């Protein structure tokens, strides 16, 4: 390759830059307004990169007929505890990307949920590195099986949106390896993503996209990542980032200069950048091109949107979590009852998250509602997917009298509730990229609305459409609580099926629901009290003790624990056996002791390691059983979850001693316990 050819691969261009009306003249005129374009080398048969935002399906580009299957939130996928389902979704995204001419899917957000107010948590998977890594790997494998290169993001500690461009995330390096970076490592090992995307924030004093300790020494040297590292859009501050492990500058026109175009080329010609480094950057990219096969033409027929809708429906079904079901309020009884549906724009559709993960389904949006505007960050819009929960409920219960009230006036909602047998409140909170929630409350006075309804009616069911845990000051007064997340284009049907009992809920919380933000490591939202653009430092003093680990370490009681989720049947665990060697393997029996078929997710936890009280999810298995049916399940732990990372020696170490394990329904409900004796052992990676 010539130098011109090599350097042409090291940056991507936006087709249309934010705030500008004209197209980028260096991009082929026939391309839609996609996220990024990198020219190929026709002389050598090297394809151009055509990049699409694809976290929850393909992002709308503004063209005609470019709707795509809109999947549920990442947290809903995490709640399924089903990496195989993630792989199926990845395949669908890959098929739709290929049909549209894209060959890079910018998806797979697996940052751990550290901050419960983070606007982008809905895109991510969980607070646990094992669950996030395995689900993220499933998405990557499915996408790349379709010949579309998949990207995992954002490396690392993009834990909040507030002031993120100026936020220095400070963390102990060993704790970083045991938490957020372990999620990426597991996903890399399981799926070999073609590329990783860096984060906006700094990590321990250096911008993530130019952080040598993070990108070169950890991801590439220690973990053996074979692909390339691209920046996020508007995240590069100098050509020197290339010397620190960044391989490609994304959306180059957004930054102060197109750093990996002219400035990097000049530094190279001045002898400041070795030719070997430029060659390595290109080699990493080409390695992924050919490993995934984006150079190969594949047959591509019409997209089967009906089949893909079925995948979105199954994802929504498996992701819905039944948090509370007092006196068997659910499933709803059939017949000629009177049902009040209140709030949440339930007459229009289901809510979706905002930002680069926004998808427009093939049928278009059911409604678009301006939400907020910031002089620098711009406007945000609430977008709803149809059909509506109200229509779905009326279709499922044709004999019932189903009435709707917006909830705008509490007195009117209360009056309707008094006339009905059952009250279903749809409570929503719009969340998205560029902004965090100020606290854990529901907006628009919905907490007061629910409290008022529950004060006059003893059969109130709350359905939450949120991208994060929320405080529930009313939780003791309502009969049932259903966490539906942002359920995607099939959300109304899935929610109705769960409410009606046509589908037995099987989702399990991928994040801890605190009783209040005061229980979390950072009660005050970092950066909320400074002007945008003010450099701040956030000390993640909890280190690797994220989520349920923090609650175990501090002996705090969550409102709903990680892994929690109810069913319309019952499951029993028995005959736990622990085998020890280089790691531990647990074998046990799960039995459906109830009257309905359903899926369970038994979870294996470490609770103590050689005298150190330390909680870790070691493994899980999704099991579907008919009434009376049993299954023998075996779970083998990743040895790194039993170990501590030794930063000075750059290896993992298992200390000799007794390791206590527990099999549970959640991190807060441990049922069976067992011990294992392990010998001291050190190992790399």
C-alpha positions as CSV (number, residue, x, y, z in Angstrom):
1,X,0.0,0.0,0.0
2,X,1.1,3.5,-0.6
3,X,1.2,6.1,2.2
4,X,-1.8,7.8,0.6
5,X,-3.7,4.6,0.8
6,X,-2.7,3.8,4.3
7,X,-3.6,7.2,5.7
8,X,-7.0,7.2,3.9
9,X,-8.1,4.4,6.2
10,X,-7.2,6.1,9.5
11,X,-10.2,8.5,9.7
12,X,-13.9,8.4,9.0
13,X,-16.1,11.2,7.8
14,X,-19.7,12.2,8.6
15,X,-21.9,12.5,5.6
16,X,-23.5,15.6,7.1
17,X,-22.0,17.3,10.1
18,X,-24.3,18.3,13.0
19,X,-25.5,21.9,12.4
20,X,-24.7,22.0,8.7
21,X,-27.1,21.6,5.8
22,X,-24.6,20.7,3.1
23,X,-23.2,17.2,2.6
24,X,-19.6,16.3,2.9
25,X,-18.2,16.5,-0.7
26,X,-15.6,13.7,0.0
27,X,-18.4,11.2,0.6
28,X,-20.1,9.5,-2.4
29,X,-23.3,11.3,-3.3
30,X,-25.4,8.1,-3.3
31,X,-24.7,7.3,0.4
32,X,-27.5,8.1,3.0
33,X,-26.7,10.3,6.0
34,X,-24.9,7.5,7.9
35,X,-22.7,7.8,11.0
36,X,-19.4,7.4,9.3
37,X,-17.6,6.7,6.0
38,X,-14.0,5.6,5.3
39,X,-12.9,5.3,1.8
40,X,-11.6,2.0,0.6
41,X,-8.7,1.2,-1.8
42,X,-10.3,0.0,-5.1
43,X,-6.9,-0.9,-6.6
44,X,-6.5,-3.6,-3.9
45,X,-10.1,-4.5,-3.5
46,X,-10.3,-3.0,0.0
47,X,-13.9,-2.0,0.7
48,X,-15.0,1.3,2.0
49,X,-16.5,1.4,5.5
50,X,-20.1,2.4,5.8
51,X,-20.9,2.7,9.5
52,X,-24.4,2.7,11.0
53,X,-25.4,3.4,14.6
54,X,-26.9,0.1,15.7
55,X,-27.1,-0.3,19.4
56,X,-30.8,-1.3,19.5
57,X,-31.4,-1.7,15.7
58,X,-30.3,0.5,12.8
59,X,-30.6,4.2,13.4
60,X,-32.9,6.2,11.2
61,X,-30.9,8.1,8.5
62,X,-33.7,10.3,7.2
63,X,-34.2,8.5,3.9
64,X,-37.3,7.0,2.5
65,X,-38.1,3.5,3.5
66,X,-35.1,3.1,5.9
67,X,-37.1,2.0,9.0
68,X,-35.6,-0.8,10.9
69,X,-36.6,-3.3,13.6
70,X,-36.6,-1.5,16.9
71,X,-35.5,-3.8,19.7
72,X,-36.0,-3.3,23.4
73,X,-33.5,-1.5,25.5
74,X,-30.2,-3.1,26.3
75,X,-31.2,-3.5,29.9
76,X,-34.2,-5.5,28.7
77,X,-31.9,-7.8,26.9
78,X,-29.7,-8.0,30.0
79,X,-32.9,-8.9,31.9
80,X,-33.4,-11.9,29.7
81,X,-30.1,-13.4,31.0
82,X,-30.0,-15.0,27.5
83,X,-26.8,-14.5,25.4
84,X,-28.3,-16.8,22.7
85,X,-31.2,-14.3,22.3
86,X,-28.6,-11.5,22.0
87,X,-26.9,-13.5,19.2
88,X,-30.2,-13.8,17.4
89,X,-30.8,-10.0,17.7
90,X,-27.2,-9.5,16.4
91,X,-28.1,-11.6,13.3
92,X,-31.2,-9.5,12.6
93,X,-29.2,-6.3,12.9
94,X,-26.5,-7.8,10.6
95,X,-29.1,-8.8,8.0
96,X,-30.8,-5.4,8.0
97,X,-27.5,-3.6,7.9
98,X,-26.4,-5.6,4.8
99,X,-29.7,-5.0,3.1
100,X,-29.1,-1.2,3.5
101,X,-25.5,-1.4,2.3
102,X,-23.8,-0.9,5.7
103,X,-20.9,-3.1,6.7
104,X,-20.1,-1.7,10.2
105,X,-22.6,-1.8,13.1
106,X,-21.7,0.7,15.8
107,X,-23.5,-1.1,18.6
108,X,-22.8,-3.3,21.6
109,X,-22.7,-0.9,24.5
110,X,-21.5,-2.8,27.6
111,X,-20.4,-0.1,30.0
112,X,-21.3,-1.2,33.5
113,X,-24.2,0.6,35.2
114,X,-22.4,2.5,38.0
115,X,-24.6,5.6,38.1
116,X,-28.4,5.0,38.3
117,X,-29.1,8.4,36.8
118,X,-27.0,7.9,33.6
119,X,-29.0,8.8,30.6
120,X,-27.4,6.1,28.5
121,X,-27.8,3.1,30.8
122,X,-30.8,1.9,28.8
123,X,-28.4,1.1,26.0
124,X,-26.1,-1.0,28.2
125,X,-26.7,-4.5,29.5
126,X,-26.1,-4.6,33.3
127,X,-24.0,-3.7,36.3
128,X,-22.2,-7.1,36.2
129,X,-19.1,-7.8,34.1
130,X,-20.0,-11.5,33.4
131,X,-23.6,-10.8,32.2
132,X,-22.6,-7.8,30.2
133,X,-19.7,-9.5,28.6
134,X,-21.6,-12.6,27.6
135,X,-24.6,-10.7,26.3
136,X,-22.4,-8.2,24.4
137,X,-20.5,-11.2,22.9
138,X,-23.8,-12.7,21.7
139,X,-24.6,-9.5,19.9
140,X,-21.2,-9.3,18.2
141,X,-21.2,-12.9,17.1
142,X,-24.7,-12.7,15.6
143,X,-23.8,-9.5,13.7
144,X,-20.5,-10.7,12.4
145,X,-22.0,-14.0,11.3
146,X,-23.9,-12.0,8.8
147,X,-20.7,-10.4,7.4
148,X,-21.1,-7.1,9.1
149,X,-18.3,-5.9,11.4
150,X,-19.5,-5.3,15.0
151,X,-18.2,-2.7,17.4
152,X,-18.2,-2.8,21.2
153,X,-18.3,0.4,23.2
154,X,-17.4,2.6,25.1
155,X,-14.0,1.9,26.5
156,X,-14.2,2.8,29.3
157,X,-16.1,4.3,32.3
158,X,-18.5,6.3,30.3
159,X,-20.7,6.1,33.4
160,X,-22.7,9.3,33.1
161,X,-23.6,11.9,30.5
162,X,-23.3,15.1,32.6
163,X,-20.2,17.0,31.6
164,X,-18.8,13.8,30.1
165,X,-16.3,15.5,27.8
166,X,-14.6,17.1,30.7
167,X,-14.9,14.3,33.3
168,X,-11.8,12.4,34.6
169,X,-12.9,9.0,35.9
170,X,-10.4,8.1,38.6
171,X,-10.3,4.4,39.6
172,X,-7.8,1.9,41.0
173,X,-6.4,0.0,37.9
174,X,-6.9,-3.4,39.6
175,X,-10.5,-2.6,40.3
176,X,-10.9,-1.4,36.8
177,X,-9.7,-4.8,35.5
178,X,-12.1,-6.6,37.8
179,X,-15.2,-4.7,36.7
180,X,-15.7,-2.6,33.5
181,X,-12.6,-3.9,31.7
182,X,-13.5,-7.5,32.6
183,X,-16.8,-7.1,30.8
184,X,-14.9,-6.0,27.6
185,X,-12.4,-8.8,28.1
186,X,-15.0,-11.5,28.3
187,X,-16.8,-10.1,25.2
188,X,-13.5,-9.9,23.3
189,X,-12.6,-13.5,24.1
190,X,-16.1,-14.9,23.3
191,X,-16.7,-13.0,20.1
192,X,-13.6,-11.2,18.7
193,X,-15.3,-7.9,17.7
194,X,-13.8,-6.2,14.7
195,X,-13.4,-3.0,16.6
196,X,-13.8,-1.2,19.9
197,X,-14.9,2.3,20.4
198,X,-13.3,4.6,23.0
199,X,-15.2,6.8,25.4
200,X,-15.4,10.6,25.7
201,X,-14.2,10.9,29.3
202,X,-10.7,10.8,30.7
203,X,-9.6,7.8,32.7
204,X,-7.0,8.4,35.4
205,X,-5.9,11.7,33.9
206,X,-5.8,10.8,30.2
207,X,-8.6,10.9,27.6
208,X,-9.9,7.4,27.0
209,X,-9.3,7.7,23.2
210,X,-5.6,8.6,23.8
211,X,-5.0,6.6,26.9
212,X,-2.0,4.4,26.4
213,X,-2.4,2.4,29.6
214,X,-6.0,1.6,28.6
215,X,-5.8,1.1,24.9
216,X,-2.3,-0.2,24.2
217,X,-1.1,-1.8,27.5
218,X,-4.4,-3.3,28.6
219,X,-6.7,-4.0,25.6
220,X,-4.0,-4.9,23.1
221,X,-1.0,-6.1,25.0
222,X,-2.6,-7.7,28.1
223,X,-5.9,-8.9,26.7
224,X,-4.7,-9.7,23.2
225,X,-7.4,-7.7,21.3
226,X,-6.8,-8.2,17.6
227,X,-9.0,-5.6,16.0
228,X,-8.8,-1.8,15.9
229,X,-9.8,0.9,18.3
230,X,-11.8,3.8,16.9
231,X,-12.7,7.0,18.7
232,X,-16.1,8.1,19.5
233,X,-17.4,11.1,17.5
234,X,-15.9,14.4,18.9
235,X,-13.4,12.6,21.2
236,X,-9.9,13.2,19.7
237,X,-7.6,16.1,20.8
238,X,-4.4,15.5,18.9
239,X,-2.5,13.3,16.4
240,X,-0.5,12.0,19.4
241,X,-3.5,9.8,20.2
242,X,-2.2,7.5,17.5
243,X,1.0,6.9,19.5
244,X,-1.1,5.8,22.5
245,X,-3.2,3.1,20.9
246,X,-6.0,4.8,18.9
247,X,-6.2,3.4,15.4
248,X,-8.9,5.5,13.8
249,X,-10.3,9.0,14.2
250,X,-14.1,8.9,13.8
251,X,-16.3,11.7,12.5
252,X,-13.1,13.7,11.9
253,X,-14.8,16.9,10.9
254,X,-16.3,17.3,14.3
255,X,-13.0,17.9,16.1
256,X,-10.7,20.9,16.1
257,X,-8.7,19.3,13.3
258,X,-8.9,16.1,11.3
259,X,-6.1,14.9,13.4
260,X,-5.5,11.6,11.7
261,X,-5.6,13.2,8.3
262,X,-3.2,16.1,7.7
263,X,-1.6,16.5,11.2
264,X,-0.8,12.8,11.7
265,X,0.6,12.6,8.1
266,X,2.8,15.7,8.8
267,X,4.0,14.2,12.1
268,X,4.8,10.9,10.3
269,X,6.8,12.8,7.6
270,X,8.6,14.7,10.4
271,X,9.7,11.4,11.9
272,X,7.6,11.8,15.0
273,X,5.5,8.7,14.2
274,X,7.2,5.4,13.2
275,X,6.1,3.8,10.0
276,X,5.6,0.6,11.9
277,X,2.9,2.2,13.9
278,X,1.0,3.5,10.9
279,X,1.3,0.0,9.3
280,X,0.0,-1.6,12.5
281,X,-3.0,0.7,12.6
282,X,-3.9,-0.3,9.0
283,X,-3.1,-4.0,9.6
284,X,-5.4,-4.1,12.6
285,X,-8.2,-2.7,10.4
286,X,-7.6,-5.0,7.5
287,X,-7.4,-8.0,9.8
288,X,-10.9,-7.3,10.9
289,X,-12.2,-6.6,7.4
290,X,-11.1,-10.0,6.2
291,X,-11.8,-11.9,9.5
292,X,-15.4,-10.8,9.3
293,X,-15.6,-10.9,5.5
294,X,-16.8,-7.4,4.7
295,X,-14.9,-7.7,1.4
296,X,-17.2,-10.5,0.3
297,X,-20.4,-9.9,-1.6
298,X,-23.2,-11.9,0.0
299,X,-26.7,-12.6,-1.4
300,X,-29.1,-10.2,0.1
301,X,-32.9,-10.6,-0.4
302,X,-35.7,-8.4,0.9
303,X,-35.7,-7.9,4.7
304,X,-38.3,-10.2,6.4
305,X,-39.6,-7.5,8.7
306,X,-42.4,-9.8,10.0
307,X,-39.9,-12.4,11.2
308,X,-37.7,-9.7,12.7
309,X,-40.7,-8.3,14.5
310,X,-41.1,-11.8,16.0
311,X,-37.5,-11.6,17.4
312,X,-38.2,-8.1,18.9
313,X,-41.4,-9.5,20.5
314,X,-39.6,-12.4,22.0
315,X,-36.9,-10.1,23.3
316,X,-39.5,-7.9,24.9
317,X,-41.3,-10.9,26.5
318,X,-38.0,-12.2,28.0
319,X,-36.9,-8.8,29.2
320,X,-40.0,-7.8,31.2
321,X,-39.5,-8.2,34.9
322,X,-42.4,-8.8,37.4
323,X,-41.1,-7.0,40.5
324,X,-44.1,-7.4,42.7
325,X,-47.3,-9.4,42.6
326,X,-49.2,-9.2,45.9
327,X,-52.2,-11.5,46.3
328,X,-51.8,-12.6,42.7
329,X,-53.0,-9.4,41.2
330,X,-51.6,-10.7,38.0
331,X,-52.4,-12.2,35.6
332,X,-55.5,-10.2,35.0
333,X,-58.8,-12.1,35.3
334,X,-60.7,-12.5,32.0
335,X,-64.3,-11.4,31.7
336,X,-66.4,-8.2,31.7
337,X,-64.5,-6.3,34.3
338,X,-63.8,-2.6,34.2
339,X,-60.1,-1.6,33.7
340,X,-58.7,1.9,34.0
341,X,-55.6,2.6,32.0
342,X,-53.9,5.7,33.2
343,X,-50.9,7.8,32.1
344,X,-47.7,7.2,30.2
345,X,-49.2,8.1,26.7
346,X,-50.6,4.6,26.8
347,X,-53.2,5.7,24.3
348,X,-50.4,6.4,21.7
349,X,-47.6,3.9,22.1
350,X,-44.6,2.7,24.1
351,X,-41.6,4.9,25.0
352,X,-38.1,4.6,23.5
353,X,-34.7,6.0,24.6
354,X,-33.1,9.0,22.9
355,X,-29.8,9.6,21.1
356,X,-27.7,7.6,18.7
357,X,-29.5,4.4,19.5
358,X,-32.8,5.8,18.4
359,X,-34.5,3.5,15.8
360,X,-37.5,4.3,13.7
361,X,-39.6,1.1,13.2
362,X,-40.9,0.2,9.7
363,X,-44.3,1.6,10.6
364,X,-42.8,4.9,11.7
365,X,-43.3,6.6,15.0
366,X,-46.7,6.6,16.7
367,X,-45.9,10.0,18.3
368,X,-43.1,12.5,18.7
369,X,-43.2,14.9,21.6
370,X,-40.6,17.6,22.2
371,X,-39.1,17.1,25.6
372,X,-36.3,19.5,26.5
373,X,-33.7,21.8,24.9
374,X,-30.3,22.9,25.9
375,X,-28.4,25.8,24.3
376,X,-25.3,23.7,23.7
377,X,-26.6,20.1,23.7
378,X,-29.7,20.8,21.6
379,X,-33.2,19.5,21.8
380,X,-34.5,16.0,22.8
381,X,-37.7,14.3,21.7
382,X,-39.8,11.6,23.2
383,X,-40.6,9.1,20.5
384,X,-43.3,6.4,20.9
385,X,-43.7,3.2,19.0
386,X,-47.1,1.9,18.1
387,X,-49.4,0.0,18.6
388,X,-50.5,1.4,21.9
389,X,-50.8,-0.5,25.2
390,X,-54.4,0.7,25.4
391,X,-55.3,-0.8,22.0
392,X,-53.4,-4.0,22.8
393,X,-55.3,-4.4,26.1
394,X,-58.7,-3.8,24.5
395,X,-57.9,-6.3,21.8
396,X,-56.9,-9.0,24.4
397,X,-59.9,-8.3,26.7
398,X,-62.7,-7.5,24.2
399,X,-65.4,-8.1,26.9
400,X,-63.9,-5.7,29.4
401,X,-64.7,-2.0,29.6
402,X,-61.3,-0.5,29.2
403,X,-61.1,3.3,29.8
404,X,-58.2,5.7,29.5
405,X,-57.1,8.8,31.4
406,X,-53.9,10.8,30.7
407,X,-53.3,11.3,34.4
408,X,-52.7,15.0,33.8
409,X,-55.3,15.8,36.5
410,X,-55.0,13.6,39.6
411,X,-58.6,14.2,40.6
412,X,-60.0,13.0,37.2
413,X,-57.7,9.9,37.3
414,X,-58.9,9.1,40.8
415,X,-62.5,9.5,39.8
416,X,-62.0,7.0,36.9
417,X,-60.2,4.6,39.2
418,X,-63.0,4.5,41.7
419,X,-65.4,3.3,38.9
420,X,-63.1,0.4,37.9
421,X,-62.1,-3.0,39.2
422,X,-58.5,-2.8,38.1
423,X,-56.2,0.2,37.6
424,X,-53.2,-0.1,35.4
425,X,-50.8,2.9,35.6
426,X,-48.2,3.3,32.8
427,X,-45.4,5.3,34.4
428,X,-42.7,6.6,32.1
429,X,-39.3,8.5,32.3
430,X,-37.7,9.7,29.1
431,X,-33.9,9.1,29.2
432,X,-31.2,9.3,26.6
433,X,-27.8,10.3,25.4
434,X,-26.5,13.8,26.3
435,X,-28.4,14.1,29.6
436,X,-28.8,12.4,32.9
437,X,-31.8,12.3,35.2
438,X,-31.4,14.6,38.2
439,X,-32.7,12.0,40.7
440,X,-34.5,8.7,40.8
441,X,-38.1,10.1,40.8
442,X,-40.6,9.8,38.1
443,X,-41.3,13.1,36.2
444,X,-44.6,14.9,35.6
445,X,-45.8,14.3,39.1
446,X,-46.3,10.6,38.4
447,X,-45.2,9.5,41.9
448,X,-48.0,11.6,43.4
449,X,-50.4,10.3,40.8
450,X,-49.7,6.6,41.7
451,X,-49.8,7.4,45.4
452,X,-53.2,9.0,45.1
453,X,-54.6,6.1,43.0
454,X,-53.3,3.5,45.5
455,X,-54.8,5.5,48.3
456,X,-58.3,5.0,47.0
457,X,-58.0,1.7,45.2
458,X,-56.6,-1.6,46.4
459,X,-55.9,-3.1,43.0
460,X,-53.4,-0.8,41.3
461,X,-50.8,-2.3,38.9
462,X,-47.9,-0.1,37.8
463,X,-46.1,-0.7,34.5
464,X,-42.8,1.1,34.4
465,X,-41.2,2.2,31.1
466,X,-37.9,3.6,32.2
467,X,-34.2,3.3,31.2
468,X,-33.0,3.0,34.8
469,X,-34.1,2.1,38.3
470,X,-36.5,4.5,39.8
471,X,-37.5,5.3,43.4
472,X,-40.9,3.9,44.4
473,X,-42.2,5.8,47.4
474,X,-45.6,4.1,46.6
475,X,-44.3,0.5,46.2
476,X,-45.9,-0.8,49.4
477,X,-49.4,0.5,48.4
478,X,-49.7,-1.0,45.0
479,X,-50.6,-4.6,44.2
480,X,-48.2,-5.3,41.3
481,X,-45.2,-3.7,39.6
482,X,-44.0,-4.6,36.2
483,X,-40.6,-3.3,34.8
484,X,-41.0,-3.1,31.0
485,X,-37.9,-0.9,30.3
486,X,-38.2,0.6,26.8
487,X,-39.8,-2.5,25.2
488,X,-39.3,-1.8,21.5
489,X,-41.7,-2.0,18.6
490,X,-43.4,-5.1,19.9
491,X,-43.6,-3.7,23.5
492,X,-47.4,-3.2,23.7
493,X,-48.1,-6.8,22.7
494,X,-45.5,-8.2,25.1
495,X,-46.7,-6.2,28.0
496,X,-50.3,-7.2,27.4
497,X,-49.3,-10.9,27.1
498,X,-47.5,-10.7,30.5
499,X,-50.4,-8.9,32.1
500,X,-52.9,-11.4,30.7
501,X,-50.8,-14.4,31.7
502,X,-50.4,-15.5,28.1
503,X,-46.6,-15.2,28.7
504,X,-45.1,-16.2,32.1
505,X,-42.7,-13.4,33.1
506,X,-39.1,-14.6,33.2
507,X,-37.0,-11.4,33.2
508,X,-34.5,-10.9,36.0
509,X,-33.1,-7.5,37.1
510,X,-29.7,-6.8,35.4
511,X,-29.3,-3.8,37.8
512,X,-30.0,-3.3,41.5
513,X,-33.0,-1.1,42.3
514,X,-31.9,1.0,45.3
515,X,-34.6,2.3,47.7
516,X,-33.1,5.8,47.1
517,X,-30.0,7.3,45.6
518,X,-28.6,7.8,49.1
519,X,-27.8,4.0,49.0
520,X,-25.5,4.3,46.0
521,X,-21.8,5.1,46.1
522,X,-22.4,8.6,44.6
523,X,-25.6,10.2,46.1
524,X,-24.7,13.5,44.4
525,X,-24.6,13.4,40.6
526,X,-21.0,14.2,39.6
527,X,-20.8,17.4,37.6
528,X,-24.4,18.5,38.1
529,X,-23.3,21.5,40.2
530,X,-20.8,23.0,37.7
531,X,-21.1,24.7,34.3
532,X,-20.8,22.5,31.2
533,X,-17.1,22.5,30.2
534,X,-15.7,22.6,33.7
535,X,-13.1,19.9,34.2
536,X,-14.1,17.6,37.1
537,X,-12.7,14.4,38.7
538,X,-15.0,11.6,39.8
539,X,-13.4,9.1,42.2
540,X,-15.0,5.8,41.7
541,X,-14.1,4.8,45.2
542,X,-16.4,1.7,45.0
543,X,-13.8,0.3,42.6
544,X,-14.9,-3.2,41.5
545,X,-17.8,-3.2,44.0
546,X,-20.5,-2.1,41.5
547,X,-24.2,-2.6,42.0
548,X,-25.1,-5.7,44.0
549,X,-21.4,-6.0,45.0
550,X,-21.6,-2.6,46.7
551,X,-24.8,-3.5,48.5
552,X,-23.2,-6.7,49.8
553,X,-20.0,-4.9,50.8
554,X,-21.9,-2.2,52.7
555,X,-24.6,-4.5,54.0
556,X,-27.4,-2.4,52.6
557,X,-30.9,-3.6,51.6
558,X,-32.0,-2.8,48.1
559,X,-35.6,-2.2,47.2
560,X,-35.2,-4.9,44.5
561,X,-32.0,-6.9,44.3
562,X,-30.0,-7.7,41.2
563,X,-31.3,-10.9,39.6
564,X,-34.8,-10.5,41.1
565,X,-37.9,-11.4,39.1
566,X,-41.1,-13.1,39.9
567,X,-43.0,-15.8,37.9
568,X,-46.5,-17.1,37.7
569,X,-45.1,-20.5,38.7
570,X,-42.6,-21.6,41.4
571,X,-39.2,-23.1,41.2
572,X,-37.3,-25.2,43.7
573,X,-33.5,-25.8,43.9
574,X,-31.9,-28.9,45.4
575,X,-28.9,-31.2,45.5
576,X,-26.2,-28.5,45.2
577,X,-22.7,-30.0,44.5
578,X,-19.5,-28.0,44.3
579,X,-16.4,-29.4,42.6
580,X,-13.1,-27.5,42.9
581,X,-10.0,-27.5,40.8
582,X,-8.5,-24.6,38.9
583,X,-11.9,-23.0,39.3
584,X,-15.3,-24.2,40.8
585,X,-18.2,-26.0,39.1
586,X,-21.6,-26.1,40.7
587,X,-24.2,-28.7,39.8
588,X,-27.8,-28.6,41.0
589,X,-31.4,-29.5,40.2
590,X,-34.1,-27.0,39.3
591,X,-37.8,-28.1,39.5
592,X,-40.9,-26.4,38.4
593,X,-43.2,-27.0,41.5
594,X,-46.0,-24.7,40.3
595,X,-48.9,-25.1,37.9
596,X,-47.6,-23.2,34.9
597,X,-44.7,-23.7,32.5
598,X,-42.1,-21.0,32.6
599,X,-38.4,-20.1,32.5
600,X,-36.2,-19.6,35.6
601,X,-32.7,-18.1,35.9
602,X,-30.8,-19.8,38.8
603,X,-27.8,-17.7,39.7
604,X,-24.5,-18.8,41.3
605,X,-22.7,-16.3,43.5
606,X,-19.4,-16.2,45.4
607,X,-20.0,-14.7,48.8
608,X,-16.6,-15.2,50.5
609,X,-13.1,-15.8,49.1
610,X,-10.4,-17.0,51.5
611,X,-11.8,-14.9,54.3
612,X,-12.6,-11.8,52.2
613,X,-16.3,-11.1,52.1
614,X,-16.8,-10.5,48.4
615,X,-19.8,-11.0,46.2
616,X,-19.5,-12.0,42.5
617,X,-22.0,-13.5,40.1
618,X,-20.1,-16.7,39.0
619,X,-22.6,-18.0,36.5
620,X,-26.3,-18.4,35.5
621,X,-28.5,-20.6,33.3
622,X,-31.8,-19.9,31.8
623,X,-34.0,-23.0,32.2
624,X,-37.5,-23.6,30.7
625,X,-39.6,-26.2,32.5
626,X,-43.1,-27.5,32.4
627,X,-45.0,-28.1,35.6
628,X,-43.4,-30.9,37.6
629,X,-40.4,-31.0,35.3
630,X,-36.8,-31.0,36.6
631,X,-33.4,-30.2,35.1
632,X,-29.9,-30.9,36.3
633,X,-27.8,-27.7,35.7
634,X,-24.1,-27.2,35.8
635,X,-22.3,-23.9,36.0
636,X,-18.6,-23.5,35.7
637,X,-17.1,-20.2,37.1
638,X,-14.6,-18.0,35.2
639,X,-11.6,-18.2,37.4
640,X,-11.1,-14.4,37.3
641,X,-14.3,-14.0,39.2
642,X,-12.7,-16.0,42.1
643,X,-9.5,-14.0,41.9
644,X,-8.1,-10.5,42.5
645,X,-6.1,-8.7,39.8
646,X,-2.6,-7.8,40.9
647,X,-1.7,-4.6,39.1
648,X,2.0,-4.6,40.0
649,X,2.5,-8.1,38.7
650,X,-0.1,-7.8,35.9
651,X,-1.7,-11.1,36.7
652,X,-4.7,-12.7,38.5
653,X,-4.3,-14.5,41.8
654,X,-6.5,-16.9,43.6
655,X,-5.6,-17.0,47.3
656,X,-5.5,-20.4,49.1
657,X,-8.5,-21.0,51.4
658,X,-12.2,-21.6,51.7
659,X,-14.5,-20.2,49.1
660,X,-18.2,-19.9,49.9
661,X,-20.7,-20.2,47.2
662,X,-24.5,-19.7,47.1
663,X,-27.2,-20.6,44.6
664,X,-29.9,-18.0,44.6
665,X,-33.0,-16.5,42.9
666,X,-31.3,-13.2,43.1
667,X,-28.3,-11.5,44.8
668,X,-30.7,-10.8,47.7
669,X,-32.3,-14.3,47.9
670,X,-29.7,-17.0,48.3
671,X,-31.2,-20.5,48.8
672,X,-28.5,-23.1,48.9
673,X,-24.9,-22.8,50.1
674,X,-21.7,-24.7,49.6
675,X,-17.9,-24.5,50.2
676,X,-14.8,-25.2,48.1
677,X,-11.2,-25.3,49.1
678,X,-8.9,-23.8,46.5
679,X,-5.1,-23.7,46.3
680,X,-3.2,-20.5,45.5
681,X,-2.8,-19.9,41.8
682,X,-1.7,-17.1,39.6
683,X,-2.5,-16.7,35.9
684,X,-2.3,-14.2,33.2
685,X,-4.9,-12.2,31.2
